[in-house]
Amino acid sequence: MTDYWLNKLIFELQGPDGKDQWSNDRANVIARYPLLPEVKEALLQDDIGTLLPLMNPYLMRFFLLLLGHDDQQSIALLEKFQTDNDRERLNG
C-alpha cells in the first residue's frame, strides 16, 4: 500500500526549486509532512528498499532522478528488488 504523505512530498518536489530544496534542506522538507519515523529515516538514508513499496512508480522514477541516478542506473537499482516471480510475471 502506498503512503499518501510520502507520495505528496515527492510530488511537490517536482516544482522548480524541488531539487535545490532536497539537496540543501532535506531534513526541513521531510519535517513538513506527517510521515512515519521509518519513512523519515528511509528518506534521510536514501533507503530505496523501504520506500519502493510505499511510493507510486512514477514518483519513484522522479525520486531516483532527484538523487542523481540516470535512467540506466535507476533500472539497475530497481532490478535488485525484483524477485524471480516478479521477473517471470513481467518478462514471461
Secondary structure, 3 states (H helix, E strand, C coil): CCCHHHHHHHHHCCCCCHHHHHHHHHHHHHHCCCCCHHHHHHHHHCCHHHHHHHCCHHHHHHHHHHCCCCHHHHHHHHHCCCCHHHHHHHHC
